[in-house]
């Protein structure tokens, strides 16, 4: 089991998954979010290859348009 803290909430996964897979599973639009893993920004080009591992902390920030 993989336990990670995402946006302050503990999430449990049966196995490691990529940032991209997590975003898709949770319904985020990957073109409208920024992801930070353990204090470092994960570039969009690395979302597919960057795995969420046990003990990781992620912050996912959604961009909202308007004026």
PDB file of N, CA, C and O in Angstrom:
ATOM      1  N   UNK A   1       0.838  -1.188   0.000  1.00  0.00           N
ATOM      2  CA  UNK A   1       0.000   0.000   0.000  1.00  0.00           C
ATOM      3  C   UNK A   1       0.879   1.246   0.000  1.00  0.00           C
ATOM      4  O   UNK A   1       1.924   1.288   0.649  1.00  0.00           O
ATOM      5  N   UNK A   2       0.441   2.241  -0.728  1.00  0.00           N
ATOM      6  CA  UNK A   2       1.135   3.516  -0.825  1.00  0.00           C
ATOM      7  C   UNK A   2       0.283   4.555  -0.104  1.00  0.00           C
ATOM      8  O   UNK A   2      -0.903   4.703  -0.399  1.00  0.00           O
ATOM      9  N   UNK A   3       0.880   5.266   0.831  1.00  0.00           N
ATOM     10  CA  UNK A   3       0.191   6.341   1.536  1.00  0.00           C
ATOM     11  C   UNK A   3       0.895   7.646   1.208  1.00  0.00           C
ATOM     12  O   UNK A   3       2.105   7.770   1.392  1.00  0.00           O
ATOM     13  N   UNK A   4       0.134   8.618   0.720  1.00  0.00           N
ATOM     14  CA  UNK A   4       0.678   9.925   0.373  1.00  0.00           C
ATOM     15  C   UNK A   4      -0.269  10.993   0.910  1.00  0.00           C
ATOM     16  O   UNK A   4      -1.468  10.756   1.059  1.00  0.00           O
ATOM     17  N   UNK A   5       0.279  12.164   1.195  1.00  0.00           N
ATOM     18  CA  UNK A   5      -0.534  13.293   1.638  1.00  0.00           C
ATOM     19  C   UNK A   5      -0.689  14.227   0.441  1.00  0.00           C
ATOM     20  O   UNK A   5       0.292  14.754  -0.084  1.00  0.00           O
ATOM     21  N   UNK A   6      -1.943  14.422   0.019  1.00  0.00           N
ATOM     22  CA  UNK A   6      -2.225  15.230  -1.152  1.00  0.00           C
ATOM     23  C   UNK A   6      -3.186  16.342  -0.759  1.00  0.00           C
ATOM     24  O   UNK A   6      -4.307  16.100  -0.312  1.00  0.00           O
ATOM     25  N   UNK A   7      -2.708  17.570  -0.942  1.00  0.00           N
ATOM     26  CA  UNK A   7      -3.471  18.754  -0.525  1.00  0.00           C
ATOM     27  C   UNK A   7      -3.940  18.626   0.920  1.00  0.00           C
ATOM     28  O   UNK A   7      -5.065  18.995   1.256  1.00  0.00           O
ATOM     29  N   UNK A   8      -3.059  18.099   1.770  1.00  0.00           N
ATOM     30  CA  UNK A   8      -3.351  18.002   3.197  1.00  0.00           C
ATOM     31  C   UNK A   8      -4.169  16.796   3.609  1.00  0.00           C
ATOM     32  O   UNK A   8      -4.395  16.587   4.801  1.00  0.00           O
ATOM     33  N   UNK A   9      -4.617  15.999   2.653  1.00  0.00           N
ATOM     34  CA  UNK A   9      -5.435  14.816   2.949  1.00  0.00           C
ATOM     35  C   UNK A   9      -4.648  13.543   2.676  1.00  0.00           C
ATOM     36  O   UNK A   9      -3.963  13.439   1.659  1.00  0.00           O
ATOM     37  N   UNK A  10      -4.743  12.588   3.571  1.00  0.00           N
ATOM     38  CA  UNK A  10      -4.073  11.314   3.354  1.00  0.00           C
ATOM     39  C   UNK A  10      -4.820  10.504   2.301  1.00  0.00           C
ATOM     40  O   UNK A  10      -6.038  10.339   2.372  1.00  0.00           O
ATOM     41  N   UNK A  11      -4.073  10.006   1.329  1.00  0.00           N
ATOM     42  CA  UNK A  11      -4.642   9.157   0.265  1.00  0.00           C
ATOM     43  C   UNK A  11      -3.899   7.829   0.306  1.00  0.00           C
ATOM     44  O   UNK A  11      -2.687   7.795   0.519  1.00  0.00           O
ATOM     45  N   UNK A  12      -4.624   6.742   0.103  1.00  0.00           N
ATOM     46  CA  UNK A  12      -4.026   5.407   0.095  1.00  0.00           C
ATOM     47  C   UNK A  12      -4.281   4.775  -1.268  1.00  0.00           C
ATOM     48  O   UNK A  12      -5.409   4.760  -1.760  1.00  0.00           O
ATOM     49  N   UNK A  13      -3.213   4.254  -1.868  1.00  0.00           N
ATOM     50  CA  UNK A  13      -3.279   3.614  -3.182  1.00  0.00           C
ATOM     51  C   UNK A  13      -2.770   2.186  -3.049  1.00  0.00           C
ATOM     52  O   UNK A  13      -1.944   1.896  -2.184  1.00  0.00           O
ATOM     53  N   UNK A  14      -3.256   1.304  -3.896  1.00  0.00           N
ATOM     54  CA  UNK A  14      -2.819  -0.089  -3.838  1.00  0.00           C
ATOM     55  C   UNK A  14      -1.402  -0.253  -4.379  1.00  0.00           C
ATOM     56  O   UNK A  14      -0.707  -1.202  -4.017  1.00  0.00           O
ATOM     57  N   UNK A  15      -0.966   0.671  -5.250  1.00  0.00           N
ATOM     58  CA  UNK A  15       0.389   0.623  -5.799  1.00  0.00           C
ATOM     59  C   UNK A  15       0.770   2.026  -6.255  1.00  0.00           C
ATOM     60  O   UNK A  15      -0.069   2.926  -6.300  1.00  0.00           O
ATOM     61  N   UNK A  16       2.042   2.198  -6.591  1.00  0.00           N
ATOM     62  CA  UNK A  16       2.494   3.500  -7.094  1.00  0.00           C
ATOM     63  C   UNK A  16       1.742   3.843  -8.372  1.00  0.00           C
ATOM     64  O   UNK A  16       1.402   2.961  -9.160  1.00  0.00           O
ATOM     65  N   UNK A  17       1.486   5.128  -8.569  1.00  0.00           N
ATOM     66  CA  UNK A  17       0.908   5.571  -9.819  1.00  0.00           C
ATOM     67  C   UNK A  17       1.556   6.887 -10.203  1.00  0.00           C
ATOM     68  O   UNK A  17       2.121   7.585  -9.361  1.00  0.00           O
ATOM     69  N   UNK A  18       1.469   7.212 -11.466  1.00  0.00           N
ATOM     70  CA  UNK A  18       2.091   8.439 -11.943  1.00  0.00           C
ATOM     71  C   UNK A  18       1.236   9.644 -11.549  1.00  0.00           C
ATOM     72  O   UNK A  18       0.045   9.521 -11.262  1.00  0.00           O
ATOM     73  N   UNK A  19       1.871  10.791 -11.543  1.00  0.00           N
ATOM     74  CA  UNK A  19       1.142  12.031 -11.284  1.00  0.00           C
ATOM     75  C   UNK A  19       0.033  12.182 -12.315  1.00  0.00           C
ATOM     76  O   UNK A  19      -1.083  12.572 -11.971  1.00  0.00           O
ATOM     77  N   UNK A  20       0.326  11.880 -13.569  1.00  0.00           N
ATOM     78  CA  UNK A  20      -0.653  11.971 -14.645  1.00  0.00           C
ATOM     79  C   UNK A  20      -1.864  11.073 -14.370  1.00  0.00           C
ATOM     80  O   UNK A  20      -3.007  11.505 -14.523  1.00  0.00           O
ATOM     81  N   UNK A  21      -1.613   9.833 -13.968  1.00  0.00           N
ATOM     82  CA  UNK A  21      -2.709   8.895 -13.674  1.00  0.00           C
ATOM     83  C   UNK A  21      -3.533   9.382 -12.490  1.00  0.00           C
ATOM     84  O   UNK A  21      -4.758   9.266 -12.499  1.00  0.00           O
ATOM     85  N   UNK A  22      -2.874   9.924 -11.475  1.00  0.00           N
ATOM     86  CA  UNK A  22      -3.590  10.453 -10.314  1.00  0.00           C
ATOM     87  C   UNK A  22      -4.503  11.603 -10.732  1.00  0.00           C
ATOM     88  O   UNK A  22      -5.675  11.641 -10.355  1.00  0.00           O
ATOM     89  N   UNK A  23      -3.960  12.543 -11.517  1.00  0.00           N
ATOM     90  CA  UNK A  23      -4.762  13.691 -11.950  1.00  0.00           C
ATOM     91  C   UNK A  23      -5.976  13.239 -12.736  1.00  0.00           C
ATOM     92  O   UNK A  23      -7.075  13.758 -12.537  1.00  0.00           O
ATOM     93  N   UNK A  24      -5.789  12.274 -13.629  1.00  0.00           N
ATOM     94  CA  UNK A  24      -6.899  11.758 -14.425  1.00  0.00           C
ATOM     95  C   UNK A  24      -7.936  11.078 -13.528  1.00  0.00           C
ATOM     96  O   UNK A  24      -9.139  11.283 -13.689  1.00  0.00           O
ATOM     97  N   UNK A  25      -7.458  10.269 -12.586  1.00  0.00           N
ATOM     98  CA  UNK A  25      -8.361   9.545 -11.676  1.00  0.00           C
ATOM     99  C   UNK A  25      -9.218  10.509 -10.855  1.00  0.00           C
ATOM    100  O   UNK A  25     -10.386  10.229 -10.586  1.00  0.00           O
ATOM    101  N   UNK A  26      -8.640  11.638 -10.461  1.00  0.00           N
ATOM    102  CA  UNK A  26      -9.347  12.605  -9.620  1.00  0.00           C
ATOM    103  C   UNK A  26     -10.110  13.659 -10.420  1.00  0.00           C
ATOM    104  O   UNK A  26     -10.762  14.526  -9.838  1.00  0.00           O
ATOM    105  N   UNK A  27     -10.034  13.590 -11.756  1.00  0.00           N
ATOM    106  CA  UNK A  27     -10.811  14.492 -12.579  1.00  0.00           C
ATOM    107  C   UNK A  27     -10.193  15.862 -12.806  1.00  0.00           C
ATOM    108  O   UNK A  27     -10.889  16.785 -13.230  1.00  0.00           O
ATOM    109  N   UNK A  28      -8.904  16.015 -12.535  1.00  0.00           N
ATOM    110  CA  UNK A  28      -8.225  17.278 -12.802  1.00  0.00           C
ATOM    111  C   UNK A  28      -7.934  17.408 -14.290  1.00  0.00           C
ATOM    112  O   UNK A  28      -7.688  16.412 -14.970  1.00  0.00           O
ATOM    113  N   UNK A  29      -7.962  18.613 -14.784  1.00  0.00           N
ATOM    114  CA  UNK A  29      -7.529  18.896 -16.158  1.00  0.00           C
ATOM    115  C   UNK A  29      -6.047  19.204 -16.091  1.00  0.00           C
ATOM    116  O   UNK A  29      -5.653  20.215 -15.510  1.00  0.00           O
ATOM    117  N   UNK A  30      -5.230  18.362 -16.668  1.00  0.00           N
ATOM    118  CA  UNK A  30      -3.778  18.499 -16.538  1.00  0.00           C
ATOM    119  C   UNK A  30      -3.248  19.807 -17.110  1.00  0.00           C
ATOM    120  O   UNK A  30      -2.172  20.260 -16.721  1.00  0.00           O
ATOM    121  N   UNK A  31      -3.990  20.416 -18.027  1.00  0.00           N
ATOM    122  CA  UNK A  31      -3.538  21.688 -18.591  1.00  0.00           C
ATOM    123  C   UNK A  31      -3.869  22.877 -17.691  1.00  0.00           C
ATOM    124  O   UNK A  31      -3.482  24.007 -17.986  1.00  0.00           O
ATOM    125  N   UNK A  32      -4.582  22.623 -16.595  1.00  0.00           N
ATOM    126  CA  UNK A  32      -4.988  23.703 -15.689  1.00  0.00           C
ATOM    127  C   UNK A  32      -4.529  23.486 -14.250  1.00  0.00           C
ATOM    128  O   UNK A  32      -5.128  24.026 -13.320  1.00  0.00           O
ATOM    129  N   UNK A  33      -3.471  22.702 -14.063  1.00  0.00           N
ATOM    130  CA  UNK A  33      -2.967  22.480 -12.711  1.00  0.00           C
ATOM    131  C   UNK A  33      -1.445  22.610 -12.672  1.00  0.00           C
ATOM    132  O   UNK A  33      -0.751  22.468 -13.678  1.00  0.00           O
ATOM    133  N   UNK A  34      -0.964  22.886 -11.467  1.00  0.00           N
ATOM    134  CA  UNK A  34       0.461  22.813 -11.175  1.00  0.00           C
ATOM    135  C   UNK A  34       0.598  21.803 -10.043  1.00  0.00           C
ATOM    136  O   UNK A  34      -0.230  21.770  -9.133  1.00  0.00           O
ATOM    137  N   UNK A  35       1.641  20.979 -10.098  1.00  0.00           N
ATOM    138  CA  UNK A  35       1.838  19.940  -9.095  1.00  0.00           C
ATOM    139  C   UNK A  35       3.201  20.128  -8.441  1.00  0.00           C
ATOM    140  O   UNK A  35       4.216  20.317  -9.111  1.00  0.00           O
ATOM    141  N   UNK A  36       3.192  20.070  -7.119  1.00  0.00           N
ATOM    142  CA  UNK A  36       4.424  20.124  -6.339  1.00  0.00           C
ATOM    143  C   UNK A  36       4.544  18.804  -5.586  1.00  0.00           C
ATOM    144  O   UNK A  36       3.602  18.381  -4.916  1.00  0.00           O
ATOM    145  N   UNK A  37       5.690  18.161  -5.695  1.00  0.00           N
ATOM    146  CA  UNK A  37       5.941  16.892  -5.001  1.00  0.00           C
ATOM    147  C   UNK A  37       7.110  17.093  -4.054  1.00  0.00           C
ATOM    148  O   UNK A  37       8.216  17.428  -4.480  1.00  0.00           O
ATOM    149  N   UNK A  38       6.865  16.890  -2.784  1.00  0.00           N
ATOM    150  CA  UNK A  38       7.895  17.023  -1.749  1.00  0.00           C
ATOM    151  C   UNK A  38       8.647  18.345  -1.859  1.00  0.00           C
ATOM    152  O   UNK A  38       9.866  18.396  -1.693  1.00  0.00           O
ATOM    153  N   UNK A  39       7.901  19.419  -2.141  1.00  0.00           N
ATOM    154  CA  UNK A  39       8.474  20.753  -2.169  1.00  0.00           C
ATOM    155  C   UNK A  39       9.054  21.196  -3.494  1.00  0.00           C
ATOM    156  O   UNK A  39       9.541  22.322  -3.597  1.00  0.00           O
ATOM    157  N   UNK A  40       9.021  20.354  -4.512  1.00  0.00           N
ATOM    158  CA  UNK A  40       9.580  20.715  -5.818  1.00  0.00           C
ATOM    159  C   UNK A  40       8.487  20.620  -6.888  1.00  0.00           C
ATOM    160  O   UNK A  40       7.702  19.672  -6.909  1.00  0.00           O
ATOM    161  N   UNK A  41       8.451  21.621  -7.775  1.00  0.00           N
ATOM    162  CA  UNK A  41       7.484  21.619  -8.871  1.00  0.00           C
ATOM    163  C   UNK A  41       7.785  20.454  -9.816  1.00  0.00           C
ATOM    164  O   UNK A  41       8.938  20.206 -10.169  1.00  0.00           O
ATOM    165  N   UNK A  42       6.734  19.752 -10.214  1.00  0.00           N
ATOM    166  CA  UNK A  42       6.864  18.680 -11.205  1.00  0.00           C
ATOM    167  C   UNK A  42       6.469  19.265 -12.557  1.00  0.00           C
ATOM    168  O   UNK A  42       5.294  19.566 -12.769  1.00  0.00           O
ATOM    169  N   UNK A  43       7.420  19.434 -13.479  1.00  0.00           N
ATOM    170  CA  UNK A  43       7.068  19.975 -14.796  1.00  0.00           C
ATOM    171  C   UNK A  43       6.038  19.089 -15.502  1.00  0.00           C
ATOM    172  O   UNK A  43       6.055  17.867 -15.353  1.00  0.00           O
ATOM    173  N   UNK A  44       5.154  19.709 -16.260  1.00  0.00           N
ATOM    174  CA  UNK A  44       4.097  18.953 -16.955  1.00  0.00           C
ATOM    175  C   UNK A  44       4.673  17.815 -17.796  1.00  0.00           C
ATOM    176  O   UNK A  44       4.071  16.744 -17.882  1.00  0.00           O
ATOM    177  N   UNK A  45       5.825  18.035 -18.412  1.00  0.00           N
ATOM    178  CA  UNK A  45       6.423  16.999 -19.269  1.00  0.00           C
ATOM    179  C   UNK A  45       6.847  15.770 -18.455  1.00  0.00           C
ATOM    180  O   UNK A  45       7.115  14.716 -19.032  1.00  0.00           O
ATOM    181  N   UNK A  46       6.913  15.892 -17.114  1.00  0.00           N
ATOM    182  CA  UNK A  46       7.300  14.775 -16.257  1.00  0.00           C
ATOM    183  C   UNK A  46       6.123  14.135 -15.526  1.00  0.00           C
ATOM    184  O   UNK A  46       6.326  13.186 -14.768  1.00  0.00           O
ATOM    185  N   UNK A  47       4.900  14.625 -15.731  1.00  0.00           N
ATOM    186  CA  UNK A  47       3.733  14.076 -15.027  1.00  0.00           C
ATOM    187  C   UNK A  47       3.552  12.584 -15.308  1.00  0.00           C
ATOM    188  O   UNK A  47       3.154  11.832 -14.418  1.00  0.00           O
ATOM    189  N   UNK A  48       3.838  12.155 -16.525  1.00  0.00           N
ATOM    190  CA  UNK A  48       3.660  10.742 -16.895  1.00  0.00           C
ATOM    191  C   UNK A  48       4.709   9.855 -16.235  1.00  0.00           C
ATOM    192  O   UNK A  48       4.403   8.725 -15.854  1.00  0.00           O
ATOM    193  N   UNK A  49       5.928  10.340 -16.094  1.00  0.00           N
ATOM    194  CA  UNK A  49       7.027   9.514 -15.574  1.00  0.00           C
ATOM    195  C   UNK A  49       7.250   9.655 -14.071  1.00  0.00           C
ATOM    196  O   UNK A  49       7.926   8.822 -13.468  1.00  0.00           O
ATOM    197  N   UNK A  50       6.693  10.693 -13.462  1.00  0.00           N
ATOM    198  CA  UNK A  50       6.893  10.930 -12.027  1.00  0.00           C
ATOM    199  C   UNK A  50       5.900  10.090 -11.224  1.00  0.00           C
ATOM    200  O   UNK A  50       4.687  10.271 -11.337  1.00  0.00           O
ATOM    201  N   UNK A  51       6.427   9.173 -10.414  1.00  0.00           N
ATOM    202  CA  UNK A  51       5.574   8.288  -9.618  1.00  0.00           C
ATOM    203  C   UNK A  51       5.324   8.853  -8.224  1.00  0.00           C
ATOM    204  O   UNK A  51       6.200   9.482  -7.630  1.00  0.00           O
ATOM    205  N   UNK A  52       4.131   8.623  -7.718  1.00  0.00           N
ATOM    206  CA  UNK A  52       3.795   8.951  -6.339  1.00  0.00           C
ATOM    207  C   UNK A  52       4.192   7.750  -5.503  1.00  0.00           C
ATOM    208  O   UNK A  52       3.686   6.645  -5.703  1.00  0.00           O
ATOM    209  N   UNK A  53       5.104   7.973  -4.563  1.00  0.00           N
ATOM    210  CA  UNK A  53       5.626   6.895  -3.730  1.00  0.00           C
ATOM    211  C   UNK A  53       5.155   7.044  -2.292  1.00  0.00           C
ATOM    212  O   UNK A  53       4.658   8.097  -1.893  1.00  0.00           O
ATOM    213  N   UNK A  54       5.318   5.985  -1.526  1.00  0.00           N
ATOM    214  CA  UNK A  54       4.925   5.977  -0.119  1.00  0.00           C
ATOM    215  C   UNK A  54       5.610   7.125   0.622  1.00  0.00           C
ATOM    216  O   UNK A  54       6.825   7.303   0.530  1.00  0.00           O
ATOM    217  N   UNK A  55       4.815   7.897   1.354  1.00  0.00           N
ATOM    218  CA  UNK A  55       5.340   8.994   2.156  1.00  0.00           C
ATOM    219  C   UNK A  55       5.449  10.324   1.433  1.00  0.00           C
ATOM    220  O   UNK A  55       5.827  11.323   2.046  1.00  0.00           O
ATOM    221  N   UNK A  56       5.128  10.364   0.140  1.00  0.00           N
ATOM    222  CA  UNK A  56       5.218  11.619  -0.609  1.00  0.00           C
ATOM    223  C   UNK A  56       4.156  12.611  -0.149  1.00  0.00           C
ATOM    224  O   UNK A  56       3.098  12.237   0.357  1.00  0.00           O
ATOM    225  N   UNK A  57       4.476  13.892  -0.342  1.00  0.00           N
ATOM    226  CA  UNK A  57       3.530  14.972  -0.112  1.00  0.00           C
ATOM    227  C   UNK A  57       3.357  15.721  -1.423  1.00  0.00           C
ATOM    228  O   UNK A  57       4.333  16.180  -2.017  1.00  0.00           O
ATOM    229  N   UNK A  58       2.113  15.845  -1.872  1.00  0.00           N
ATOM    230  CA  UNK A  58       1.821  16.560  -3.106  1.00  0.00           C
ATOM    231  C   UNK A  58       0.854  17.699  -2.837  1.00  0.00           C
ATOM    232  O   UNK A  58      -0.035  17.607  -1.990  1.00  0.00           O
ATOM    233  N   UNK A  59       1.055  18.764  -3.579  1.00  0.00           N
ATOM    234  CA  UNK A  59       0.096  19.872  -3.602  1.00  0.00           C
ATOM    235  C   UNK A  59      -0.317  20.027  -5.061  1.00  0.00           C
ATOM    236  O   UNK A  59       0.532  20.139  -5.945  1.00  0.00           O
ATOM    237  N   UNK A  60      -1.621  20.034  -5.307  1.00  0.00           N
ATOM    238  CA  UNK A  60      -2.156  20.217  -6.644  1.00  0.00           C
ATOM    239  C   UNK A  60      -2.946  21.518  -6.622  1.00  0.00           C
ATOM    240  O   UNK A  60      -3.899  21.667  -5.856  1.00  0.00           O
ATOM    241  N   UNK A  61      -2.539  22.459  -7.472  1.00  0.00           N
ATOM    242  CA  UNK A  61      -3.174  23.767  -7.512  1.00  0.00           C
ATOM    243  C   UNK A  61      -3.844  23.927  -8.870  1.00  0.00           C
ATOM    244  O   UNK A  61      -3.201  23.784  -9.910  1.00  0.00           O
ATOM    245  N   UNK A  62      -5.128  24.221  -8.851  1.00  0.00           N
ATOM    246  CA  UNK A  62      -5.896  24.433 -10.082  1.00  0.00           C
ATOM    247  C   UNK A  62      -5.918  25.917 -10.420  1.00  0.00           C
ATOM    248  O   UNK A  62      -6.063  26.770  -9.544  1.00  0.00           O
ATOM    249  N   UNK A  63      -5.772  26.206 -11.711  1.00  0.00           N
ATOM    250  CA  UNK A  63      -5.868  27.582 -12.192  1.00  0.00           C
ATOM    251  C   UNK A  63      -7.308  27.858 -12.585  1.00  0.00           C
ATOM    252  O   UNK A  63      -7.952  27.037 -13.238  1.00  0.00           O
ATOM    253  N   UNK A  64      -7.811  29.020 -12.183  1.00  0.00           N
ATOM    254  CA  UNK A  64      -9.174  29.405 -12.491  1.00  0.00           C
ATOM    255  C   UNK A  64      -9.139  30.710 -13.268  1.00  0.00           C
ATOM    256  O   UNK A  64      -8.510  31.678 -12.841  1.00  0.00           O
ATOM    257  N   UNK A  65      -9.809  30.735 -14.399  1.00  0.00           N
ATOM    258  CA  UNK A  65      -9.855  31.949 -15.201  1.00  0.00           C
ATOM    259  C   UNK A  65     -10.964  32.871 -14.734  1.00  0.00           C
ATOM    260  O   UNK A  65     -11.856  32.464 -13.989  1.00  0.00           O
ATOM    261  N   UNK A  66     -10.902  34.066 -15.161  1.00  0.00           N
ATOM    262  CA  UNK A  66     -11.937  35.023 -14.810  1.00  0.00           C
ATOM    263  C   UNK A  66     -11.370  36.425 -14.758  1.00  0.00           C
ATOM    264  O   UNK A  66     -10.197  36.647 -15.059  1.00  0.00           O
ATOM    265  N   UNK A  67     -12.192  37.345 -14.384  1.00  0.00           N
ATOM    266  CA  UNK A  67     -11.674  38.704 -14.369  1.00  0.00           C
ATOM    267  C   UNK A  67     -12.546  39.642 -13.641  1.00  0.00           C
ATOM    268  O   UNK A  67     -12.233  40.828 -13.546  1.00  0.00           O
TER     269      UNK A  67
END
